[in-house]
Amino acid sequence: MAGAEPAGVDLGRLADWDIVIPEKALPVEAYAALELRTHIGFAIGLRLKVVRSVDRPGRHIFVGESAAMRNSAVGFSTKDFGPEQQRIVVRDG
């Protein structure tokens, strides 16, 4: 996004976020979500929930491709990704 000023991520505002994994998550996706939760916990002192479905439009961290991720404001398909390819999207709002 041209002209956007980087603002970083305010970790203190993650308290009501969750980590979303696919309904039929691969073992590596489930493990990655638990590792992410652990390290975010070290940073903010809270344990985010790991969930398989969403009940609101925002405040999610997605690990792996799921319908919830594809339908979100940051959604995309990973079908053409290579075996070690990933995408990280951070969006405010």
DSSP file with accessible surface (Angstrom, degrees, kcal/mol):
  #  RESIDUE AA STRUCTURE BP1 BP2  ACC     N-H-->O    O-->H-N    N-H-->O    O-->H-N    TCO  KAPPA ALPHA  PHI   PSI    X-CA   Y-CA   Z-CA
    1    1 A M    >         0   0  207      0, 0.0     3,-1.4     0, 0.0     2,-0.1   0.000 360.0 360.0 360.0 110.9    0.0    0.0    0.0
    2    2 A A  T 3   +     0   0  107      1,-0.2     3,-0.1     3,-0.0     0, 0.0  -0.369 360.0  12.8 -65.0 136.2    1.8    3.1   -1.2
    3    3 A G  T 3  S+     0   0   78      1,-0.3    -1,-0.2    -2,-0.1     2,-0.2   0.384  87.6 138.7  83.0  -5.1    2.1    5.9    1.3
    4    4 A A    <   -     0   0   54     -3,-1.4    -1,-0.3     1,-0.1     0, 0.0  -0.528  49.5-134.0 -75.3 137.8    1.1    3.8    4.3
    5    5 A E        -     0   0  167     -2,-0.2     2,-0.1    -3,-0.1    -1,-0.1  -0.808  22.0-119.0 -91.5 124.4    3.1    4.5    7.5
    6    6 A P        +     0   0  124      0, 0.0    -1,-0.0     0, 0.0     0, 0.0  -0.438  35.6 173.6 -63.2 133.6    4.2    1.3    9.3
    7    7 A A        -     0   0   99      1,-0.2    -2,-0.0    -2,-0.1     2,-0.0   0.505  28.8-138.3-118.7 -11.0    2.7    1.3   12.7
    8    8 A G        -     0   0   67      2,-0.1     2,-0.5     1,-0.0    -1,-0.2  -0.220  34.4 -65.6  78.1-175.2    3.7   -2.2   14.1
    9    9 A V        -     0   0   84     83,-0.0     2,-1.2    -2,-0.0     3,-0.1  -0.962  35.3-138.6-118.2 125.8    1.4   -4.4   16.1
   10   10 A D    >   -     0   0   98     -2,-0.5     3,-2.0     1,-0.2     4,-0.1  -0.731  16.3-168.0 -83.2  97.1    0.2   -3.4   19.5
   11   11 A L  G >  S+     0   0   74     -2,-1.2     3,-1.7     1,-0.3    -1,-0.2   0.792  81.3  68.5 -60.1 -26.7    0.5   -6.7   21.4
   12   12 A G  G >  S+     0   0   61      1,-0.3     3,-0.5     2,-0.1    -1,-0.3   0.704  94.1  58.5 -65.3 -17.3   -1.5   -5.3   24.3
   13   13 A R  G <  S+     0   0  168     -3,-2.0     3,-0.4     1,-0.2    -1,-0.3   0.321  83.7  82.4 -95.9   9.7   -4.6   -5.2   22.0
   14   14 A L  G X   +     0   0   12     -3,-1.7     3,-2.2     1,-0.2    -1,-0.2   0.477  56.6 104.4 -90.3   0.8   -4.5   -9.0   21.3
   15   15 A A  T <  S+     0   0   60     -3,-0.5    -1,-0.2     1,-0.3    -2,-0.1   0.818  86.4  38.8 -55.8 -34.6   -6.3  -10.0   24.5
   16   16 A D  T 3  S+     0   0   86     -3,-0.4    -1,-0.3    32,-0.1     2,-0.1   0.219  97.5 104.1-103.8  18.2   -9.6  -10.7   22.7
   17   17 A W    <   -     0   0   73     -3,-2.2    32,-0.6    43,-0.1     2,-0.3  -0.424  52.4-157.6 -88.0 167.5   -8.1  -12.3   19.6
   18   18 A D  E     -ab  49  60A   6     41,-1.3    43,-2.3    30,-0.2     2,-0.5  -0.915  19.2-118.3-138.5 169.2   -7.9  -16.0   18.8
   19   19 A I  E     -ab  50  61A   0     30,-3.0    32,-3.0    -2,-0.3     2,-0.5  -0.960  30.1-154.7-110.6 122.4   -5.9  -18.3   16.6
   20   20 A V  E     +ab  51  62A   0     41,-3.1    43,-2.8    -2,-0.5    32,-0.2  -0.872  13.8 179.6-106.1 127.4   -8.0  -20.0   13.9
   21   21 A I        -     0   0    6     30,-2.7    43,-0.2    -2,-0.5    47,-0.1  -0.834  39.5 -85.0-117.2 159.9   -7.0  -23.4   12.4
   22   22 A P    >   -     0   0   13      0, 0.0     3,-1.2     0, 0.0    44,-0.1  -0.212  36.3-113.3 -61.3 155.6   -8.8  -25.3    9.7
   23   23 A E  T 3  S+     0   0  128      1,-0.3     2,-0.4    29,-0.2    43,-0.1   0.900 121.0  32.2 -52.5 -45.3  -11.7  -27.7   10.7
   24   24 A K  T 3  S-     0   0  196     28,-0.1    -1,-0.3     2,-0.0    28,-0.0  -0.552  94.2-174.5-111.8  64.1   -9.5  -30.6    9.5
   25   25 A A    <   -     0   0   22     -3,-1.2    39,-0.1    -2,-0.4    -4,-0.0  -0.281  25.9-118.0 -63.6 140.7   -6.1  -29.1   10.4
   26   26 A L    >>  -     0   0  100      1,-0.1     4,-2.3     4,-0.0     3,-0.6  -0.452  31.0-109.8 -67.5 152.5   -3.0  -30.9    9.5
   27   27 A P  H 3> S+     0   0  111      0, 0.0     4,-2.6     0, 0.0     5,-0.2   0.889 120.9  54.2 -53.4 -38.1   -0.9  -32.0   12.5
   28   28 A V  H 3> S+     0   0  100      1,-0.2     4,-2.4     2,-0.2     5,-0.1   0.862 107.6  50.0 -66.9 -33.6    1.7  -29.4   11.5
   29   29 A E  H <> S+     0   0   38     -3,-0.6     4,-2.3     2,-0.2    -1,-0.2   0.925 111.7  47.4 -69.3 -43.5   -0.9  -26.6   11.4
   30   30 A A  H  X S+     0   0   27     -4,-2.3     4,-2.0     2,-0.2    -2,-0.2   0.927 114.2  47.5 -63.2 -42.6   -2.3  -27.6   14.9
   31   31 A Y  H  X S+     0   0  146     -4,-2.6     4,-2.6    -5,-0.2     5,-0.2   0.922 110.3  52.0 -64.9 -43.5    1.3  -27.7   16.2
   32   32 A A  H  X S+     0   0   40     -4,-2.4     4,-2.8     1,-0.2    -1,-0.2   0.897 108.4  51.7 -60.2 -40.1    2.2  -24.3   14.7
   33   33 A A  H  X S+     0   0    0     -4,-2.3     4,-2.6     2,-0.2    -1,-0.2   0.914 110.7  47.5 -64.1 -41.2   -0.9  -22.8   16.3
   34   34 A L  H  X S+     0   0   75     -4,-2.0     4,-2.2     2,-0.2    -2,-0.2   0.906 113.0  48.6 -67.4 -39.6    0.1  -24.1   19.7
   35   35 A E  H  X S+     0   0   73     -4,-2.6     4,-2.4     2,-0.2    -2,-0.2   0.917 111.9  49.5 -64.1 -43.4    3.6  -22.8   19.2
   36   36 A L  H  X S+     0   0   58     -4,-2.8     4,-2.9     1,-0.2     5,-0.3   0.933 110.2  50.9 -60.8 -45.3    2.3  -19.4   18.1
   37   37 A R  H  X S+     0   0   43     -4,-2.6     4,-2.4     1,-0.2    11,-0.3   0.915 109.7  51.2 -58.6 -42.7    0.0  -19.3   21.2
   38   38 A T  H  X S+     0   0   57     -4,-2.2     4,-1.9     2,-0.2    -1,-0.2   0.941 113.2  43.4 -60.8 -47.4    3.0  -20.1   23.4
   39   39 A H  H  X S+     0   0  104     -4,-2.4     4,-1.6     2,-0.2    -2,-0.2   0.875 113.2  50.2 -73.4 -34.2    5.2  -17.4   22.0
   40   40 A I  H  X S+     0   0   22     -4,-2.9     4,-2.7    -5,-0.2     5,-0.4   0.913 108.9  55.3 -65.1 -38.9    2.4  -14.7   21.9
   41   41 A G  H  X S+     0   0   17     -4,-2.4     4,-2.5    -5,-0.3    -2,-0.2   0.897 104.9  51.7 -59.2 -41.3    1.8  -15.7   25.6
   42   42 A F  H  < S+     0   0  156     -4,-1.9    -1,-0.2     1,-0.2    -2,-0.2   0.899 114.4  44.8 -59.9 -38.5    5.4  -15.0   26.4
   43   43 A A  H  < S+     0   0   63     -4,-1.6    -2,-0.2     1,-0.1    -1,-0.2   0.870 130.7  18.0 -76.6 -38.2    5.1  -11.6   24.8
   44   44 A I  H  < S-     0   0   36     -4,-2.7    -3,-0.2     2,-0.2    -2,-0.2   0.486  94.6-121.5-116.9  -5.8    1.7  -10.5   26.3
   45   45 A G  S  < S+     0   0   65     -4,-2.5     2,-0.3    -5,-0.4    -4,-0.2   0.695  77.1 105.3  75.2  17.1    1.2  -12.7   29.3
   46   46 A L        -     0   0   85     -6,-0.3     2,-0.7    -9,-0.1    -2,-0.2  -0.929  66.9-130.8-128.5 155.9   -2.1  -14.1   27.9
   47   47 A R        -     0   0  184     -2,-0.3     2,-0.1    -3,-0.1    -9,-0.1  -0.896  24.8-148.7-108.4 106.4   -3.1  -17.5   26.4
   48   48 A L        -     0   0    4     -2,-0.7     2,-0.2   -11,-0.3   -30,-0.2  -0.422  22.1-109.8 -71.0 148.8   -5.1  -17.0   23.2
   49   49 A K  E     -a   18   0A 143    -32,-0.6   -30,-3.0    -2,-0.1     2,-0.6  -0.534  19.5-141.1 -75.7 143.9   -7.7  -19.6   22.3
   50   50 A V  E     +a   19   0A  42    -32,-0.2     2,-0.3    -2,-0.2   -30,-0.2  -0.949  32.8 175.3-103.5 122.1   -7.1  -21.9   19.4
   51   51 A V  E     -a   20   0A  32    -32,-3.0   -30,-2.7    -2,-0.6     3,-0.1  -0.833  37.5-149.0-127.6 163.6  -10.4  -22.4   17.5
   52   52 A R  S    S+     0   0  113     -2,-0.3     2,-0.3   -32,-0.2    16,-0.2   0.439  84.9  33.1-110.1  -7.1  -11.7  -24.1   14.4
   53   53 A S  S    S-     0   0   80    -31,-0.1     2,-0.3   -30,-0.1    -1,-0.1  -0.971  74.4-128.6-144.2 161.0  -14.5  -21.7   13.5
   54   54 A V        -     0   0   53     -2,-0.3     6,-0.0    -3,-0.1   -34,-0.0  -0.815  13.0-172.1-114.2 152.7  -15.1  -17.9   14.0
   55   55 A D  S    S+     0   0  137     -2,-0.3    -1,-0.1     3,-0.1     3,-0.0   0.184  74.6  37.6-125.7  13.5  -18.0  -16.1   15.5
   56   56 A R  S    S-     0   0   49      2,-0.1    -1,-0.1     1,-0.0     0, 0.0  -0.969  82.8-110.7-156.6 163.6  -17.1  -12.5   14.5
   57   57 A P  S    S+     0   0  127      0, 0.0    16,-0.4     0, 0.0     2,-0.2   0.737  88.4  19.9 -77.0 -20.2  -15.5  -10.8   11.5
   58   58 A G  S    S+     0   0   28      1,-0.1    -3,-0.1    14,-0.1    -2,-0.1  -0.697  76.8  73.2-138.6-174.3  -12.2   -9.8   13.0
   59   59 A R  S    S+     0   0  103      1,-0.2   -41,-1.3    -2,-0.2     2,-0.3   0.909  70.5 131.6  68.7  49.0   -9.5  -10.2   15.7
   60   60 A H  E     -b   18   0A  20    -43,-0.2     2,-0.5    -3,-0.1    -1,-0.2  -0.954  49.0-153.6-128.1 149.8   -8.2  -13.5   14.3
   61   61 A I  E     -b   19   0A  41    -43,-2.3   -41,-3.1    -2,-0.3     2,-0.4  -0.994  25.7-149.6-116.0 120.0   -4.8  -15.0   13.6
   62   62 A F  E     -b   20   0A  46     -2,-0.5     2,-0.5   -43,-0.2   -41,-0.2  -0.799  15.5-173.7 -97.5 133.0   -5.1  -17.6   10.9
   63   63 A V        -     0   0   25    -43,-2.8   -30,-0.1    -2,-0.4     6,-0.1  -0.983  64.7  -2.4-121.8 113.5   -2.8  -20.6   10.7
   64   64 A G  S    S-     0   0   28     -2,-0.5     2,-0.4   -43,-0.2     5,-0.1   0.024  98.7 -62.5  88.1 159.6   -3.5  -22.7    7.6
   65   65 A E        +     0   0   45      4,-0.1     2,-0.3    -3,-0.1    12,-0.1  -0.646  63.1 154.4 -84.4 133.8   -6.1  -22.2    4.9
   66   66 A S     >  -     0   0   13     -2,-0.4     4,-2.8   -44,-0.1     5,-0.2  -0.950  57.3-104.3-147.8 165.3   -9.7  -22.5    5.9
   67   67 A A  H  > S+     0   0   50     -2,-0.3     4,-2.3     1,-0.2     5,-0.1   0.903 122.0  55.7 -59.0 -39.6  -13.1  -21.2    4.8
   68   68 A A  H  4 S+     0   0   24      2,-0.2     4,-0.4     1,-0.2    -1,-0.2   0.912 110.3  44.5 -61.1 -41.5  -13.0  -18.7    7.6
   69   69 A M  H >4 S+     0   0    8      1,-0.2     3,-1.3     2,-0.2    -2,-0.2   0.951 113.1  49.6 -68.5 -47.2   -9.6  -17.3    6.4
   70   70 A R  H 3< S+     0   0  112     -4,-2.8    -2,-0.2     1,-0.3    -1,-0.2   0.854 114.0  46.7 -61.0 -33.9  -10.6  -17.2    2.8
   71   71 A N  T 3< S+     0   0  135     -4,-2.3    -1,-0.3    -5,-0.2    -2,-0.2   0.481  96.7  96.0 -87.2  -2.7  -13.8  -15.3    3.7
   72   72 A S  S X  S-     0   0   27     -3,-1.3     3,-1.7    -4,-0.4   -14,-0.1  -0.280  94.1 -99.2 -82.0 173.1  -12.1  -12.9    6.0
   73   73 A A  T 3  S+     0   0   70    -16,-0.4    -1,-0.1     1,-0.3    -4,-0.1   0.723 127.4  42.4 -64.1 -20.8  -10.9   -9.4    5.1
   74   74 A V  T 3  S+     0   0   35     -5,-0.2    -1,-0.3    15,-0.1    -3,-0.1   0.230  90.5 143.1-106.3  12.4   -7.4  -10.8    4.6
   75   75 A G    <   +     0   0   31     -3,-1.7     2,-0.3    -5,-0.1    -5,-0.2  -0.129  13.9 150.3 -64.3 147.9   -8.5  -13.9    2.8
   76   76 A F        -     0   0   44      0, 0.0     2,-0.4     0, 0.0    -4,-0.1  -0.958  42.5-102.3-161.8 166.9   -6.6  -15.5   -0.1
   77   77 A S        -     0   0   59     -2,-0.3     3,-0.2     1,-0.1   -12,-0.0  -0.781  15.5-166.2 -99.1 143.5   -6.1  -19.0   -1.5
   78   78 A T    >   +     0   0   40     -2,-0.4     3,-2.2     1,-0.1    -1,-0.1   0.249  57.3 112.7-106.7  12.5   -3.0  -21.1   -0.9
   79   79 A K  T 3  S+     0   0  158      1,-0.3    -1,-0.1     0, 0.0   -14,-0.0   0.801  80.6  44.2 -60.9 -28.5   -3.7  -23.6   -3.6
   80   80 A D  T 3  S+     0   0  134     -3,-0.2    -1,-0.3     2,-0.0     2,-0.1   0.333  89.2 117.4 -97.7   8.5   -0.8  -22.4   -5.8
   81   81 A F    <   -     0   0   43     -3,-2.2    -3,-0.1     1,-0.1     5,-0.0  -0.450  65.0-121.0 -73.7 149.3    1.7  -22.2   -2.9
   82   82 A G    >   -     0   0   34     -2,-0.1     3,-1.2     1,-0.1    -1,-0.1  -0.247  39.4 -89.2 -77.6 174.7    4.8  -24.4   -2.8
   83   83 A P  T 3  S+     0   0  136      0, 0.0    -1,-0.1     0, 0.0    -2,-0.1   0.786 127.1  29.1 -62.1 -27.4    5.4  -26.9    0.1
   84   84 A E  T 3  S+     0   0  178      2,-0.0     2,-0.2     0, 0.0    -3,-0.0   0.250  94.4 118.8-114.7  11.7    7.3  -24.3    2.2
   85   85 A Q    <   +     0   0  114     -3,-1.2     2,-0.3    -7,-0.1    -4,-0.1  -0.545  34.9 169.2 -82.6 143.8    5.6  -21.1    1.0
   86   86 A Q        -     0   0  150     -2,-0.2     2,-0.4     2,-0.0    -4,-0.1  -0.948  22.6-146.9-145.1 165.9    3.6  -18.9    3.3
   87   87 A R        -     0   0  131     -2,-0.3     2,-0.5     2,-0.0    -2,-0.0  -0.998   5.8-160.5-137.8 134.2    2.1  -15.5    3.4
   88   88 A I        -     0   0  138     -2,-0.4     2,-0.4     2,-0.0    -2,-0.0  -0.973  12.0-177.4-115.8 125.3    1.8  -13.2    6.4
   89   89 A V        -     0   0   69     -2,-0.5     2,-0.5     2,-0.0   -15,-0.1  -0.990   6.8-171.4-124.5 127.7   -0.8  -10.4    6.2
   90   90 A V        +     0   0  109     -2,-0.4     2,-0.4     2,-0.0    -2,-0.0  -0.982  11.9 177.5-118.2 127.8   -1.3   -7.8    8.9
   91   91 A R        -     0   0  134     -2,-0.5     2,-0.7     2,-0.0   -17,-0.1  -0.995  23.1-144.5-135.2 134.0   -4.4   -5.6    8.6
   92   92 A D              0   0  152     -2,-0.4    -2,-0.0   -83,-0.0   -83,-0.0  -0.864 360.0 360.0 -96.9 117.5   -5.7   -2.9   10.8
   93   93 A G              0   0   89     -2,-0.7   -34,-0.1     0, 0.0   -20,-0.1  -0.300 360.0 360.0 100.2 360.0   -9.5   -2.8   10.9
